[in-house]
Amino acid sequence: MEATSENTARMGIREYFETLMDVMRSPARYFERVAAEPGSRRALIFLMISGLFYCSVSMAYFFENSLAMGIVMMLNAILMPAFGAVITFILIGMTGQERVPFGRIFNIYAYASGAVMVISWIPGLAIVMEPVRAVLIGVGLHKAAGVGKVRAALLIILTAVVLLLFFWSAAPMIVELKQLFH
């Protein structure tokens, strides 16, 4: 059994592209399999590979190879799906539904975000790919977490609202901290 779980955690280039194609080709079938996936290591590796691709291409074309901007973009690529998963996990707990493990929700966000990142670096497609990411997360919540379709849609909308409220609330504090250190 150890060899099997060890192989599922591995993510080579071939496995990465197979996962990417499976998520985009048939998200419902893929997320049904994610429900049985042990741990989050494979999903995190997938997200990190997609984030590296996204950051390296974006830096080369748009940010003149700025290392600082690349680090910020990589942190954003990994932390935002995790933050979204945390908010969704909390909201699922608040809705009174049966407990869903956080790892499963993180896997949904990681695979959906990683699949979209590969395309969203192209100018003009980032805004188009956000609804695609939301649909992938909704399919994942329905298939992997057992959330109903309407509840999944509401969870996505509420997560987006909470994220926006958090960043709008944090912005004045960041401005004040910036002035404090100057």
Sine and cosine of phi, psi and omega as CSV:
sin_phi,cos_phi,sin_psi,cos_psi,sin_omega,cos_omega
0.00,0.00,-0.55,0.84,0.00,-1.00
-0.89,0.46,-0.65,0.76,-0.01,-1.00
-0.89,0.45,-0.61,0.80,0.01,-1.00
-0.92,0.40,-0.74,0.68,-0.02,-1.00
-0.94,0.34,-0.46,0.89,0.05,-1.00
-0.93,0.36,-0.64,0.77,0.00,-1.00
-0.93,0.36,-0.55,0.84,0.00,-1.00
-0.95,0.31,-0.38,0.92,0.01,-1.00
-0.99,0.11,-0.30,0.95,0.00,-1.00
-0.95,0.31,0.51,-0.86,0.02,-1.00
-0.53,-0.85,1.00,-0.02,0.11,-0.99
-1.00,0.04,-0.04,-1.00,0.00,-1.00
-0.88,0.48,-0.68,0.73,0.00,-1.00
-0.89,0.46,-0.72,0.69,0.01,-1.00
-0.90,0.43,-0.59,0.81,0.03,-1.00
-0.87,0.48,-0.77,0.64,-0.03,-1.00
-0.93,0.37,-0.55,0.83,0.08,-1.00
-0.89,0.45,-0.69,0.73,0.03,-1.00
-0.90,0.44,-0.71,0.70,0.01,-1.00
-0.85,0.52,-0.73,0.69,-0.01,-1.00
-0.92,0.39,-0.62,0.79,0.01,-1.00
-0.91,0.42,-0.66,0.75,0.00,-1.00
-0.90,0.44,-0.67,0.74,-0.06,-1.00
-0.98,0.19,-0.57,0.82,-0.04,-1.00
-0.96,0.28,-0.75,0.66,-0.05,-1.00
-0.61,-0.79,0.98,0.18,-0.06,-1.00
-0.88,0.47,-0.57,0.82,-0.02,-1.00
-0.89,0.45,-0.74,0.68,0.02,-1.00
-0.91,0.42,-0.65,0.76,-0.03,-1.00
-0.91,0.43,-0.71,0.71,-0.04,-1.00
-0.95,0.31,-0.40,0.92,0.15,-0.99
-0.89,0.46,-0.63,0.78,0.04,-1.00
-0.95,0.32,-0.52,0.85,0.00,-1.00
-0.89,0.46,-0.51,0.86,0.00,-1.00
-0.85,0.52,-0.53,0.85,-0.02,-1.00
-1.00,-0.08,-0.03,1.00,-0.05,-1.00
-0.95,0.32,0.82,-0.57,0.00,-1.00
-0.99,0.16,0.76,-0.65,0.06,-1.00
0.96,0.29,-0.04,-1.00,-0.04,-1.00
-0.83,-0.55,0.13,0.99,-0.07,-1.00
-0.88,0.48,-0.72,0.69,-0.02,-1.00
-0.89,0.46,-0.68,0.73,0.02,-1.00
-0.90,0.43,-0.64,0.77,0.02,-1.00
-0.91,0.41,-0.66,0.75,0.05,-1.00
-0.89,0.46,-0.68,0.73,0.05,-1.00
-0.86,0.52,-0.71,0.70,0.01,-1.00
-0.89,0.45,-0.66,0.75,-0.01,-1.00
-0.92,0.38,-0.64,0.77,0.04,-1.00
-0.90,0.44,-0.70,0.71,0.04,-1.00
-0.89,0.46,-0.66,0.75,0.03,-1.00
-0.90,0.44,-0.65,0.76,0.05,-1.00
-0.89,0.46,-0.69,0.72,0.04,-1.00
-0.88,0.47,-0.76,0.65,-0.02,-1.00
-0.85,0.53,-0.74,0.67,-0.04,-1.00
-0.93,0.37,-0.68,0.74,-0.04,-1.00
-0.92,0.39,-0.66,0.75,0.02,-1.00
-0.93,0.36,-0.69,0.73,0.01,-1.00
-0.90,0.45,-0.67,0.74,0.01,-1.00
-0.90,0.44,-0.67,0.74,-0.04,-1.00
-0.91,0.41,-0.60,0.80,-0.09,-1.00
-1.00,-0.08,-0.52,0.85,-0.20,-0.98
-0.86,-0.51,-0.45,0.89,-0.14,-0.99
-0.90,-0.45,0.35,0.94,0.11,-0.99
0.75,0.66,0.71,0.71,0.07,-1.00
0.83,0.55,0.57,0.82,0.04,-1.00
-0.96,0.28,0.90,-0.43,-0.01,-1.00
-0.90,0.43,-0.66,0.75,0.01,-1.00
-0.88,0.48,-0.69,0.72,0.02,-1.00
-0.92,0.39,-0.60,0.80,0.05,-1.00
-0.89,0.46,-0.65,0.76,0.03,-1.00
-0.91,0.41,-0.68,0.73,0.03,-1.00
-0.88,0.47,-0.69,0.72,-0.01,-1.00
-0.91,0.42,-0.63,0.77,0.01,-1.00
-0.92,0.39,-0.68,0.73,0.07,-1.00
-0.87,0.50,-0.68,0.74,0.03,-1.00
-0.89,0.46,-0.67,0.74,-0.04,-1.00
-0.89,0.45,-0.52,0.86,-0.04,-1.00
-0.99,-0.11,-0.65,0.76,-0.10,-0.99
-0.98,0.21,-0.54,0.84,-0.02,-1.00
-0.91,0.41,-0.69,0.72,0.10,-1.00
-0.88,0.47,-0.60,0.80,0.03,-1.00
-0.91,0.42,-0.67,0.74,0.02,-1.00
-0.91,0.42,-0.67,0.74,0.07,-1.00
-0.88,0.48,-0.64,0.77,0.03,-1.00
-0.91,0.42,-0.63,0.78,0.03,-1.00
-0.88,0.47,-0.73,0.69,-0.01,-1.00
-0.90,0.44,-0.70,0.71,0.02,-1.00
-0.89,0.45,-0.65,0.76,0.04,-1.00
-0.85,0.52,-0.71,0.71,0.02,-1.00
-0.90,0.44,-0.69,0.72,-0.01,-1.00
-0.91,0.42,-0.62,0.79,0.06,-1.00
-0.89,0.45,-0.67,0.74,0.05,-1.00
-0.89,0.46,-0.54,0.84,-0.01,-1.00
-0.97,0.22,-0.36,0.93,-0.04,-1.00
-0.99,0.13,-0.07,1.00,0.06,-1.00
0.99,0.15,0.16,0.99,0.04,-1.00
-0.97,0.22,0.31,-0.95,0.07,-1.00
-0.81,0.59,0.58,-0.81,-0.08,-1.00
-0.89,0.46,0.77,-0.63,0.07,-1.00
-0.93,-0.35,0.76,-0.65,-0.01,-1.00
-0.88,0.48,0.62,-0.78,0.00,-1.00
-0.86,0.50,-0.62,0.78,-0.02,-1.00
-0.83,0.55,-0.61,0.79,0.01,-1.00
-0.93,0.38,-0.66,0.75,0.02,-1.00
-0.93,0.38,-0.66,0.75,0.05,-1.00
-0.88,0.48,-0.67,0.74,0.02,-1.00
-0.86,0.51,-0.66,0.75,0.02,-1.00
-0.87,0.49,-0.76,0.65,0.00,-1.00
-0.90,0.44,-0.64,0.77,-0.03,-1.00
-0.91,0.41,-0.73,0.69,-0.01,-1.00
-0.93,0.38,-0.67,0.75,0.01,-1.00
-0.91,0.42,-0.71,0.70,-0.02,-1.00
-0.93,0.37,-0.67,0.75,0.01,-1.00
-0.89,0.45,-0.63,0.77,0.01,-1.00
-0.92,0.40,-0.60,0.80,-0.04,-1.00
-0.98,0.22,-0.55,0.84,-0.04,-1.00
-0.86,0.51,-0.53,0.85,-0.05,-1.00
-0.89,0.45,-0.44,0.90,-0.04,-1.00
-0.96,-0.26,-0.47,0.88,-0.19,-0.98
-0.96,0.27,-0.06,1.00,0.07,-1.00
-0.97,0.26,-0.33,0.94,-0.02,-1.00
-0.94,0.33,0.78,-0.62,-0.05,-1.00
-0.81,0.58,0.73,-0.68,0.02,-1.00
1.00,0.01,-0.33,0.94,-0.02,-1.00
-1.00,0.00,-0.29,0.96,-0.01,-1.00
-0.87,0.49,-0.68,0.73,-0.01,-1.00
-0.93,0.36,-0.52,0.86,0.02,-1.00
-0.97,0.24,-0.55,0.84,-0.10,-1.00
-0.98,0.18,-0.31,0.95,0.04,-1.00
-0.89,0.46,-0.71,0.70,0.10,-1.00
-0.90,0.44,-0.54,0.84,0.06,-1.00
-0.90,0.43,-0.69,0.72,0.05,-1.00
-0.86,0.50,-0.68,0.73,0.00,-1.00
-0.88,0.47,-0.66,0.76,0.03,-1.00
-0.91,0.42,-0.68,0.73,0.03,-1.00
-0.88,0.47,-0.66,0.75,0.03,-1.00
-0.91,0.42,-0.66,0.75,0.04,-1.00
-0.88,0.48,-0.69,0.72,0.05,-1.00
-0.89,0.46,-0.66,0.75,0.02,-1.00
-0.90,0.44,-0.69,0.73,0.03,-1.00
-0.89,0.46,-0.63,0.78,0.00,-1.00
-0.94,0.34,-0.74,0.67,-0.11,-0.99
-0.99,0.13,-0.65,0.76,-0.10,-1.00
-1.00,-0.05,-0.50,0.87,-0.06,-1.00
-0.96,-0.27,-0.10,0.99,0.04,-1.00
0.96,0.29,0.40,0.92,0.02,-1.00
-1.00,0.04,0.64,-0.77,0.05,-1.00
-0.90,0.44,0.34,-0.94,-0.07,-1.00
-0.88,0.47,-0.71,0.71,-0.02,-1.00
-0.92,0.39,-0.68,0.73,0.02,-1.00
-0.90,0.44,-0.61,0.79,0.04,-1.00
-0.89,0.46,-0.70,0.72,0.03,-1.00
-0.89,0.46,-0.68,0.73,0.03,-1.00
-0.91,0.42,-0.62,0.79,0.03,-1.00
-0.89,0.45,-0.64,0.77,0.02,-1.00
-0.91,0.42,-0.71,0.71,0.01,-1.00
-0.90,0.43,-0.71,0.70,0.01,-1.00
-0.91,0.42,-0.61,0.79,0.05,-1.00
-0.89,0.46,-0.69,0.73,0.03,-1.00
-0.89,0.45,-0.67,0.74,0.01,-1.00
-0.90,0.43,-0.70,0.71,0.00,-1.00
-0.90,0.44,-0.65,0.76,0.05,-1.00
-0.87,0.49,-0.73,0.69,0.03,-1.00
-0.88,0.47,-0.70,0.71,0.01,-1.00
-0.89,0.46,-0.63,0.77,0.02,-1.00
-0.88,0.48,-0.76,0.65,-0.05,-1.00
-0.95,0.32,-0.57,0.82,0.09,-1.00
-0.91,0.41,-0.57,0.82,0.04,-1.00
-0.96,0.28,-0.57,0.82,-0.05,-1.00
-0.98,0.20,-0.43,0.90,-0.07,-1.00
-0.84,0.54,-0.76,0.65,0.01,-1.00
-0.88,0.48,-0.58,0.82,0.02,-1.00
-0.92,0.40,-0.63,0.77,0.02,-1.00
-0.91,0.41,-0.65,0.76,0.04,-1.00
-0.88,0.47,-0.68,0.73,0.02,-1.00
-0.91,0.42,-0.66,0.75,0.05,-1.00
-0.90,0.43,-0.61,0.79,0.03,-1.00
-0.89,0.45,-0.69,0.73,0.02,-1.00
-0.93,0.38,-0.53,0.85,0.00,-1.00
-0.91,0.42,-0.59,0.81,-0.05,-1.00
-1.00,-0.01,0.05,1.00,0.05,-1.00
-0.99,-0.16,0.00,0.00,0.00,0.00
